[in-house]
Amino acid sequence: MSTLQMNKKEIITAATPLLQLESVHKYYSIKKGLFSKTIGHIKAVDGVDLTVFPGETVGLVGESGCGKSTLGRSIVKLEEVSTGKVLFEGKDLAPLPLGQMRGIRRDLQMIFQDPYSSLNPRKRVVDLMTEPLKVLRGMTDGEALQQASWLMEIVGLPLSSLGKYPHEFSGGQRQRIGIARAVALKPKLIVCDEPVSALDVSIQAQILNLLKDLQQEFNLTYLFIGHGLGSVKYMSDRIAVMYLGKIVEFASAKALFQHPKHPYTKALLDAYPVPNPHLRNKERILLQGDVPSPAAPPTGCRFHTRCPLANHKCKEEEPVLTNNGSEQNHHYACHYPLISNPIVRTREEGALYV
Ligand SMILES: Nc1ncnc2c1ncn2[C@@H]1O[C@H](COP(=O)(O)OP(=O)(O)OP(=O)(O)O)[C@@H](O)[C@H]1O
């Protein structure tokens, strides 16, 4: 079968991974006292395995503080991982010194939540746009200016924007500049770190559609981080759910929304507003309390302190991320996964949950 005859899903699964994370850990030291003695660690990312194929969008969701941004920043090497492998096109970026990242930097870009803090306020857009093109793609002044003008058009900004400073734009326009900068280098992977969270709801859809259009136009691959499930569902082919530094479920967007296996995923879905209250699932899992501290994560399954289905096994034994030999591409880390029955969801062992 030719590539043209294959649909997107077939192309994705036939391809070799663009990005592969193997047991990635990122710990921050907690220091105290006059001599800054290390008294513990914040386990922001605590053993993540994840695969992203060329051309797809993998969503990453979870509550605030569960390590999504740290993972995204570790991938583009804005953070050094503590241990583990970050394989980009098969090459491990983790041990590479920053000096040797230059060739790879243009293939790996990031779009930030707050476009204002990621754009130097003292530089005009023309400089913000042309400098990376000159430094990382070796363009002349004229070539870089031509490319910057074209990119303004692509992201829907007037040419006159080039002469302005970041503070002269609205939030949505600033995010368009951030996006233009990210795609300027024709990267292979863009980590989008909650790119619409800081924007008005009316602008969010425009930015998401722009990202989708650009993905098609430039054949981009996205890791799309968000805590709003709506935007993640809209954007993603596959979704990874993160809780306290670990991936607890990873599946196609459709399977995850229709048949969540992990109670935490279900709780996130149940927290999502449903326009018609009669359609609201009566067996909702309500998330209570806050995410525990990543400096002292709970034993066993990290979610057990908030899980209505947890028992002694969950407290003692850490579940591994597995497909349990059934659905090949649906992985979850739970001793008592939810049965895939949209009408009555029960634990696979034990009583009906309430
Ligand atoms: N530079 C740092 N030093 C110490 N702790 C950090 C640092 N950066 C992040 N953390 C901690 O690591 C944990 C994960 O943070 P992170 O920002 O990655 O979470 P997140 O899921 O992206 O949250 P949000 O959705 O609010 O951005 C948090 O407890 C945070 O306080």
The ligand as an SDF file (V2000), in Angstrom:
LIG
                    3D

 31 33  0  0  0  0  0  0  0  0999 V2000
   12.4610   24.5820   39.2980 N   0  0  0  0  0  0  0  0  0  0  0  0
   11.7670   23.9010   40.2220 C   0  0  0  0  0  0  0  0  0  0  0  0
   12.2750   23.7150   41.4640 N   0  0  0  0  0  0  0  0  0  0  0  0
   11.6000   23.0080   42.3820 C   0  0  0  0  0  0  0  0  0  0  0  0
   10.3980   22.4330   42.1730 N   0  0  0  0  0  0  0  0  0  0  0  0
    9.8520   22.5880   40.9590 C   0  0  0  0  0  0  0  0  0  0  0  0
   10.4910   23.3320   39.9310 C   0  0  0  0  0  0  0  0  0  0  0  0
    9.6900   23.3010   38.8130 N   0  0  0  0  0  0  0  0  0  0  0  0
    8.6010   22.5910   39.1540 C   0  0  0  0  0  0  0  0  0  0  0  0
    8.6970   22.1600   40.4290 N   0  0  0  0  0  0  0  0  0  0  0  0
    7.7100   21.3430   41.1540 C   0  0  0  0  0  0  0  0  0  0  0  0
    7.5300   20.1510   40.4140 O   0  0  0  0  0  0  0  0  0  0  0  0
    6.1650   19.7490   40.4640 C   0  0  0  0  0  0  0  0  0  0  0  0
    5.6190   19.6320   39.0660 C   0  0  0  0  0  0  0  0  0  0  0  0
    5.5210   20.9450   38.4970 O   0  0  0  0  0  0  0  0  0  0  0  0
    5.0260   21.2090   37.0070 P   0  0  0  0  0  0  0  0  0  0  0  0
    5.0380   22.6810   36.7770 O   0  0  0  0  0  0  0  0  0  0  0  0
    5.8230   20.3660   36.0850 O   0  0  0  0  0  0  0  0  0  0  0  0
    3.5260   20.6730   37.0620 O   0  0  0  0  0  0  0  0  0  0  0  0
    2.3730   20.8870   35.9900 P   0  0  0  0  0  0  0  0  0  0  0  0
    1.6270   19.6090   35.9330 O   0  0  0  0  0  0  0  0  0  0  0  0
    2.9350   21.3880   34.7170 O   0  0  0  0  0  0  0  0  0  0  0  0
    1.4910   22.0120   36.6720 O   0  0  0  0  0  0  0  0  0  0  0  0
    0.7030   23.2260   35.9590 P   0  0  0  0  0  0  0  0  0  0  0  0
   -0.3950   22.6020   35.1690 O   0  0  0  0  0  0  0  0  0  0  0  0
    0.2270   24.0480   37.1030 O   0  0  0  0  0  0  0  0  0  0  0  0
    1.7080   23.9350   35.0960 O   0  0  0  0  0  0  0  0  0  0  0  0
    5.4390   20.8010   41.3140 C   0  0  0  0  0  0  0  0  0  0  0  0
    5.3520   20.3260   42.6350 O   0  0  0  0  0  0  0  0  0  0  0  0
    6.3470   21.9980   41.2330 C   0  0  0  0  0  0  0  0  0  0  0  0
    6.2290   22.7980   42.3930 O   0  0  0  0  0  0  0  0  0  0  0  0
  1  2  1  0
  2  3  1  0
  2  7  2  0
  3  4  2  0
  4  5  1  0
  5  6  2  0
  6  7  1  0
  6 10  1  0
  7  8  1  0
  8  9  2  0
  9 10  1  0
 10 11  1  0
 11 12  1  0
 11 30  1  0
 12 13  1  0
 13 14  1  0
 13 28  1  0
 14 15  1  0
 15 16  1  0
 16 17  2  0
 16 18  1  0
 16 19  1  0
 19 20  1  0
 20 21  2  0
 20 22  1  0
 20 23  1  0
 23 24  1  0
 24 25  2  0
 24 26  1  0
 24 27  1  0
 28 29  1  0
 28 30  1  0
 30 31  1  0
M  END
$$$$
